[in-house]
Amino acid sequence: MENQFEQIRDQQKQSWNKFSPGWKKWDDFNMRFLKPMGDAIIDNLKINDGDQVLDIAAGTGEPGLTIAALTPNGSVTGTDLADGMLEIANANAKAKGIKNYKTQIADVSELPFGTETFDGVSCRMGFMFFPDMQLAANEIYRVLKPGGRFATAVWAGPEQNNWVTTIMSVIQKHVVLPAPPPGAPGMFRCAKPGFIAGLLEKAGFTNITRNEITGQVDYDSFDRYWQIMMEVGAPIVAAMAQTDEPTKNIIKEEVSALFHSRNTDGGSVLNYAALIICGQK
């Protein structure tokens, strides 16, 4: 792996480990939010009992834990760079009584599994953060058995995801954020139509499909929205760390105004949109 990709990987590992307590605290909320994307991945994988499934960028365990329940005579392996996240996944598996789920620290660009090991591979909201996405697609293709399926979920464009742009658009008005290098990991890196399909096709996948999921996420209140973003949003916290207290207060006031302008009925909902891409070996 090239040095620049190793640096990105190491930074991501540190960041996810740092924020794993926040993800643990808000796990129930985040898993409800992300469940439609996980369900769509599962639908596309067409799980059969006895399947061996790999869940990449497993985070706190989903959709791998749900998949494990669908293949009681098979198994699910969840991989992630951050051991702090996988500790939560293992605890969730134990709490749910799931016996056929295990975790392993692994880099998607160097998967520690033999060729043609898995019947299916899932990846929910991780692909856009891989340093070398083509290498990742190649590795996923390698570890799949012939006929095996890969399904991933990534965020659609920022204009469809005001659950995050509500706060980021305000921060960008007050904080000078360096422009990321072209192709750098980021939330909306895979939003362009056909982008991931092109990577999968180059890796060898066929029968590639793309679908979009839209919906709303209910934060109950602005204060809860603000708290969640401050505890799980690594880029948000990093940007806010560059500001003084008066600027932070101004940002919070402006975010609050924007949040409430999008909820004139008194609610606390924001929009999201995700893309589901599936391919077959």
Contacts in CASP RR format, 6 or more apart in sequence:
PFRMAT RR
TARGET T0000
AUTHOR 0000-0000-0000
METHOD contacts of the structure
MODEL  1
MENQFEQIRDQQKQSWNKFSPGWKKWDDFNMRFLKPMGDAIIDNLKINDG
DQVLDIAAGTGEPGLTIAALTPNGSVTGTDLADGMLEIANANAKAKGIKN
YKTQIADVSELPFGTETFDGVSCRMGFMFFPDMQLAANEIYRVLKPGGRF
ATAVWAGPEQNNWVTTIMSVIQKHVVLPAPPPGAPGMFRCAKPGFIAGLL
EKAGFTNITRNEITGQVDYDSFDRYWQIMMEVGAPIVAAMAQTDEPTKNI
IKEEVSALFHSRNTDGGSVLNYAALIICGQK
1 9 0 8 1.000
1 107 0 8 1.000
1 109 0 8 1.000
1 110 0 8 1.000
1 131 0 8 1.000
1 132 0 8 1.000
1 135 0 8 1.000
2 132 0 8 1.000
4 131 0 8 1.000
5 109 0 8 1.000
5 131 0 8 1.000
5 132 0 8 1.000
8 131 0 8 1.000
8 184 0 8 1.000
8 185 0 8 1.000
9 81 0 8 1.000
9 107 0 8 1.000
9 109 0 8 1.000
9 131 0 8 1.000
12 81 0 8 1.000
12 82 0 8 1.000
12 129 0 8 1.000
12 185 0 8 1.000
13 81 0 8 1.000
13 82 0 8 1.000
15 234 0 8 1.000
16 59 0 8 1.000
16 80 0 8 1.000
16 81 0 8 1.000
16 82 0 8 1.000
16 84 0 8 1.000
16 85 0 8 1.000
16 234 0 8 1.000
17 82 0 8 1.000
17 83 0 8 1.000
17 84 0 8 1.000
17 85 0 8 1.000
18 234 0 8 1.000
19 231 0 8 1.000
19 232 0 8 1.000
19 233 0 8 1.000
19 234 0 8 1.000
19 237 0 8 1.000
20 82 0 8 1.000
20 84 0 8 1.000
20 85 0 8 1.000
20 87 0 8 1.000
20 88 0 8 1.000
22 231 0 8 1.000
22 232 0 8 1.000
23 30 0 8 1.000
23 59 0 8 1.000
23 60 0 8 1.000
23 85 0 8 1.000
23 88 0 8 1.000
23 232 0 8 1.000
24 60 0 8 1.000
24 88 0 8 1.000
25 231 0 8 1.000
26 228 0 8 1.000
26 231 0 8 1.000
26 232 0 8 1.000
27 60 0 8 1.000
27 88 0 8 1.000
27 92 0 8 1.000
29 228 0 8 1.000
30 60 0 8 1.000
30 232 0 8 1.000
31 60 0 8 1.000
31 62 0 8 1.000
33 217 0 8 1.000
33 272 0 8 1.000
34 62 0 8 1.000
34 124 0 8 1.000
34 125 0 8 1.000
35 62 0 8 1.000
36 213 0 8 1.000
36 215 0 8 1.000
36 274 0 8 1.000
37 124 0 8 1.000
37 125 0 8 1.000
37 153 0 8 1.000
37 213 0 8 1.000
37 274 0 8 1.000
37 276 0 8 1.000
38 62 0 8 1.000
38 63 0 8 1.000
38 66 0 8 1.000
38 122 0 8 1.000
38 124 0 8 1.000
38 153 0 8 1.000
39 63 0 8 1.000
40 151 0 8 1.000
40 153 0 8 1.000
40 211 0 8 1.000
40 213 0 8 1.000
40 276 0 8 1.000
41 63 0 8 1.000
41 122 0 8 1.000
41 123 0 8 1.000
41 124 0 8 1.000
41 151 0 8 1.000
41 152 0 8 1.000
41 153 0 8 1.000
41 276 0 8 1.000
42 63 0 8 1.000
42 66 0 8 1.000
42 67 0 8 1.000
42 70 0 8 1.000
42 122 0 8 1.000
42 151 0 8 1.000
44 149 0 8 1.000
44 151 0 8 1.000
44 209 0 8 1.000
44 276 0 8 1.000
44 278 0 8 1.000
45 53 0 8 1.000
45 67 0 8 1.000
45 120 0 8 1.000
45 122 0 8 1.000
45 149 0 8 1.000
45 151 0 8 1.000
45 278 0 8 1.000
46 149 0 8 1.000
47 53 0 8 1.000
47 67 0 8 1.000
47 70 0 8 1.000
47 71 0 8 1.000
47 120 0 8 1.000
48 71 0 8 1.000
48 119 0 8 1.000
49 70 0 8 1.000
49 71 0 8 1.000
49 72 0 8 1.000
49 73 0 8 1.000
49 74 0 8 1.000
50 71 0 8 1.000
50 72 0 8 1.000
50 73 0 8 1.000
50 74 0 8 1.000
50 119 0 8 1.000
51 71 0 8 1.000
51 74 0 8 1.000
51 119 0 8 1.000
51 120 0 8 1.000
52 71 0 8 1.000
52 74 0 8 1.000
52 75 0 8 1.000
52 77 0 8 1.000
52 117 0 8 1.000
52 118 0 8 1.000
52 119 0 8 1.000
52 120 0 8 1.000
53 64 0 8 1.000
53 67 0 8 1.000
53 68 0 8 1.000
53 71 0 8 1.000
53 74 0 8 1.000
53 75 0 8 1.000
53 76 0 8 1.000
53 77 0 8 1.000
53 118 0 8 1.000
53 119 0 8 1.000
53 120 0 8 1.000
53 121 0 8 1.000
53 122 0 8 1.000
54 76 0 8 1.000
54 77 0 8 1.000
54 78 0 8 1.000
54 79 0 8 1.000
54 111 0 8 1.000
54 113 0 8 1.000
54 117 0 8 1.000
54 118 0 8 1.000
54 120 0 8 1.000
54 121 0 8 1.000
54 122 0 8 1.000
54 143 0 8 1.000
55 61 0 8 1.000
55 63 0 8 1.000
55 64 0 8 1.000
55 67 0 8 1.000
55 76 0 8 1.000
55 77 0 8 1.000
55 78 0 8 1.000
55 79 0 8 1.000
55 121 0 8 1.000
55 122 0 8 1.000
55 123 0 8 1.000
55 124 0 8 1.000
56 78 0 8 1.000
56 79 0 8 1.000
56 80 0 8 1.000
56 108 0 8 1.000
56 121 0 8 1.000
56 122 0 8 1.000
56 123 0 8 1.000
56 126 0 8 1.000
56 140 0 8 1.000
57 79 0 8 1.000
57 80 0 8 1.000
57 108 0 8 1.000
57 123 0 8 1.000
57 124 0 8 1.000
57 125 0 8 1.000
57 126 0 8 1.000
57 127 0 8 1.000
57 129 0 8 1.000
58 64 0 8 1.000
58 78 0 8 1.000
58 79 0 8 1.000
58 80 0 8 1.000
58 85 0 8 1.000
58 86 0 8 1.000
58 89 0 8 1.000
58 103 0 8 1.000
59 80 0 8 1.000
59 82 0 8 1.000
59 85 0 8 1.000
59 86 0 8 1.000
59 88 0 8 1.000
59 89 0 8 1.000
60 85 0 8 1.000
60 88 0 8 1.000
60 89 0 8 1.000
60 92 0 8 1.000
61 78 0 8 1.000
61 88 0 8 1.000
61 89 0 8 1.000
61 92 0 8 1.000
61 93 0 8 1.000
61 101 0 8 1.000
62 124 0 8 1.000
63 122 0 8 1.000
63 124 0 8 1.000
64 76 0 8 1.000
64 78 0 8 1.000
64 101 0 8 1.000
64 122 0 8 1.000
65 76 0 8 1.000
65 89 0 8 1.000
65 92 0 8 1.000
65 93 0 8 1.000
65 96 0 8 1.000
65 98 0 8 1.000
65 101 0 8 1.000
67 76 0 8 1.000
67 122 0 8 1.000
68 75 0 8 1.000
68 76 0 8 1.000
68 93 0 8 1.000
68 98 0 8 1.000
68 100 0 8 1.000
68 101 0 8 1.000
69 98 0 8 1.000
71 100 0 8 1.000
72 100 0 8 1.000
74 100 0 8 1.000
75 100 0 8 1.000
75 101 0 8 1.000
75 102 0 8 1.000
76 100 0 8 1.000
76 101 0 8 1.000
76 102 0 8 1.000
77 101 0 8 1.000
77 102 0 8 1.000
77 103 0 8 1.000
77 104 0 8 1.000
77 113 0 8 1.000
77 118 0 8 1.000
78 86 0 8 1.000
78 89 0 8 1.000
78 101 0 8 1.000
78 102 0 8 1.000
78 103 0 8 1.000
78 104 0 8 1.000
79 103 0 8 1.000
79 104 0 8 1.000
79 105 0 8 1.000
79 106 0 8 1.000
79 108 0 8 1.000
79 111 0 8 1.000
80 86 0 8 1.000
80 89 0 8 1.000
80 103 0 8 1.000
80 105 0 8 1.000
80 106 0 8 1.000
81 105 0 8 1.000
81 106 0 8 1.000
81 107 0 8 1.000
82 105 0 8 1.000
83 105 0 8 1.000
86 103 0 8 1.000
86 104 0 8 1.000
86 105 0 8 1.000
89 101 0 8 1.000
89 103 0 8 1.000
90 103 0 8 1.000
93 101 0 8 1.000
104 112 0 8 1.000
106 112 0 8 1.000
108 123 0 8 1.000
108 130 0 8 1.000
108 136 0 8 1.000
108 139 0 8 1.000
108 140 0 8 1.000
109 130 0 8 1.000
109 131 0 8 1.000
109 132 0 8 1.000
109 135 0 8 1.000
109 136 0 8 1.000
109 139 0 8 1.000
110 139 0 8 1.000
111 139 0 8 1.000
111 140 0 8 1.000
111 142 0 8 1.000
111 143 0 8 1.000
113 143 0 8 1.000
114 142 0 8 1.000
114 143 0 8 1.000
115 142 0 8 1.000
115 143 0 8 1.000
116 142 0 8 1.000
116 143 0 8 1.000
116 144 0 8 1.000
116 145 0 8 1.000
116 146 0 8 1.000
117 143 0 8 1.000
117 144 0 8 1.000
117 145 0 8 1.000
118 143 0 8 1.000
118 144 0 8 1.000
118 145 0 8 1.000
118 148 0 8 1.000
119 144 0 8 1.000
119 145 0 8 1.000
119 148 0 8 1.000
119 149 0 8 1.000
120 144 0 8 1.000
120 145 0 8 1.000
120 148 0 8 1.000
120 149 0 8 1.000
120 150 0 8 1.000
121 140 0 8 1.000
121 143 0 8 1.000
121 144 0 8 1.000
121 149 0 8 1.000
121 150 0 8 1.000
121 151 0 8 1.000
122 150 0 8 1.000
122 151 0 8 1.000
122 152 0 8 1.000
123 140 0 8 1.000
123 150 0 8 1.000
123 151 0 8 1.000
123 152 0 8 1.000
123 153 0 8 1.000
124 152 0 8 1.000
124 153 0 8 1.000
125 153 0 8 1.000
125 154 0 8 1.000
125 155 0 8 1.000
125 274 0 8 1.000
126 152 0 8 1.000
126 154 0 8 1.000
127 133 0 8 1.000
127 136 0 8 1.000
127 152 0 8 1.000
127 154 0 8 1.000
127 190 0 8 1.000
127 196 0 8 1.000
128 154 0 8 1.000
128 155 0 8 1.000
128 185 0 8 1.000
128 186 0 8 1.000
128 187 0 8 1.000
128 188 0 8 1.000
128 189 0 8 1.000
128 190 0 8 1.000
129 185 0 8 1.000
129 186 0 8 1.000
129 189 0 8 1.000
130 136 0 8 1.000
130 185 0 8 1.000
131 185 0 8 1.000
133 190 0 8 1.000
133 196 0 8 1.000
133 199 0 8 1.000
134 199 0 8 1.000
134 202 0 8 1.000
134 203 0 8 1.000
137 199 0 8 1.000
137 200 0 8 1.000
137 202 0 8 1.000
137 203 0 8 1.000
137 205 0 8 1.000
138 203 0 8 1.000
140 150 0 8 1.000
140 203 0 8 1.000
141 150 0 8 1.000
141 200 0 8 1.000
141 203 0 8 1.000
141 204 0 8 1.000
141 205 0 8 1.000
141 281 0 8 1.000
144 150 0 8 1.000
144 281 0 8 1.000
145 281 0 8 1.000
146 281 0 8 1.000
147 280 0 8 1.000
147 281 0 8 1.000
148 280 0 8 1.000
148 281 0 8 1.000
149 278 0 8 1.000
149 279 0 8 1.000
149 280 0 8 1.000
149 281 0 8 1.000
150 200 0 8 1.000
150 205 0 8 1.000
150 278 0 8 1.000
150 279 0 8 1.000
150 280 0 8 1.000
150 281 0 8 1.000
151 276 0 8 1.000
151 277 0 8 1.000
151 278 0 8 1.000
151 279 0 8 1.000
152 196 0 8 1.000
152 276 0 8 1.000
152 277 0 8 1.000
152 278 0 8 1.000
153 213 0 8 1.000
153 274 0 8 1.000
153 275 0 8 1.000
153 276 0 8 1.000
154 189 0 8 1.000
154 190 0 8 1.000
154 191 0 8 1.000
154 196 0 8 1.000
154 274 0 8 1.000
154 275 0 8 1.000
154 277 0 8 1.000
155 161 0 8 1.000
155 187 0 8 1.000
155 188 0 8 1.000
155 190 0 8 1.000
155 191 0 8 1.000
155 272 0 8 1.000
155 273 0 8 1.000
155 274 0 8 1.000
155 275 0 8 1.000
156 188 0 8 1.000
156 191 0 8 1.000
156 212 0 8 1.000
156 273 0 8 1.000
156 274 0 8 1.000
156 275 0 8 1.000
157 188 0 8 1.000
157 191 0 8 1.000
157 273 0 8 1.000
158 164 0 8 1.000
158 165 0 8 1.000
158 187 0 8 1.000
158 188 0 8 1.000
158 191 0 8 1.000
159 165 0 8 1.000
160 214 0 8 1.000
160 271 0 8 1.000
160 272 0 8 1.000
160 273 0 8 1.000
161 187 0 8 1.000
161 188 0 8 1.000
161 271 0 8 1.000
161 272 0 8 1.000
161 273 0 8 1.000
162 262 0 8 1.000
162 270 0 8 1.000
162 271 0 8 1.000
163 217 0 8 1.000
163 270 0 8 1.000
163 271 0 8 1.000
163 272 0 8 1.000
164 187 0 8 1.000
166 225 0 8 1.000
166 255 0 8 1.000
166 258 0 8 1.000
166 259 0 8 1.000
166 262 0 8 1.000
166 270 0 8 1.000
167 226 0 8 1.000
167 229 0 8 1.000
167 236 0 8 1.000
167 255 0 8 1.000
168 235 0 8 1.000
168 236 0 8 1.000
169 258 0 8 1.000
170 251 0 8 1.000
170 254 0 8 1.000
170 255 0 8 1.000
170 258 0 8 1.000
171 177 0 8 1.000
171 236 0 8 1.000
171 239 0 8 1.000
171 240 0 8 1.000
171 251 0 8 1.000
173 254 0 8 1.000
174 243 0 8 1.000
174 247 0 8 1.000
174 250 0 8 1.000
174 251 0 8 1.000
175 239 0 8 1.000
175 240 0 8 1.000
175 242 0 8 1.000
175 243 0 8 1.000
175 247 0 8 1.000
177 239 0 8 1.000
180 186 0 8 1.000
183 189 0 8 1.000
190 196 0 8 1.000
190 275 0 8 1.000
191 275 0 8 1.000
193 210 0 8 1.000
194 210 0 8 1.000
196 210 0 8 1.000
196 275 0 8 1.000
196 277 0 8 1.000
197 208 0 8 1.000
197 210 0 8 1.000
197 277 0 8 1.000
198 208 0 8 1.000
200 208 0 8 1.000
200 277 0 8 1.000
200 279 0 8 1.000
201 208 0 8 1.000
204 281 0 8 1.000
205 279 0 8 1.000
205 280 0 8 1.000
205 281 0 8 1.000
206 279 0 8 1.000
206 280 0 8 1.000
206 281 0 8 1.000
207 278 0 8 1.000
207 279 0 8 1.000
207 280 0 8 1.000
208 277 0 8 1.000
208 278 0 8 1.000
208 279 0 8 1.000
208 280 0 8 1.000
209 277 0 8 1.000
209 278 0 8 1.000
209 279 0 8 1.000
210 275 0 8 1.000
210 276 0 8 1.000
210 277 0 8 1.000
211 275 0 8 1.000
211 276 0 8 1.000
212 273 0 8 1.000
212 274 0 8 1.000
212 275 0 8 1.000
212 276 0 8 1.000
213 273 0 8 1.000
213 274 0 8 1.000
213 275 0 8 1.000
213 276 0 8 1.000
214 271 0 8 1.000
214 272 0 8 1.000
214 273 0 8 1.000
215 271 0 8 1.000
215 272 0 8 1.000
215 273 0 8 1.000
216 269 0 8 1.000
216 270 0 8 1.000
216 271 0 8 1.000
216 272 0 8 1.000
217 269 0 8 1.000
217 270 0 8 1.000
217 271 0 8 1.000
217 272 0 8 1.000
218 267 0 8 1.000
218 268 0 8 1.000
218 269 0 8 1.000
219 225 0 8 1.000
219 228 0 8 1.000
219 268 0 8 1.000
219 269 0 8 1.000
219 270 0 8 1.000
220 268 0 8 1.000
221 268 0 8 1.000
222 256 0 8 1.000
222 259 0 8 1.000
222 260 0 8 1.000
222 268 0 8 1.000
224 268 0 8 1.000
225 259 0 8 1.000
225 268 0 8 1.000
225 270 0 8 1.000
226 252 0 8 1.000
226 255 0 8 1.000
226 256 0 8 1.000
229 236 0 8 1.000
230 236 0 8 1.000
230 237 0 8 1.000
230 240 0 8 1.000
240 248 0 8 1.000
240 251 0 8 1.000
243 251 0 8 1.000
259 268 0 8 1.000
259 270 0 8 1.000
260 266 0 8 1.000
262 270 0 8 1.000
263 269 0 8 1.000
END
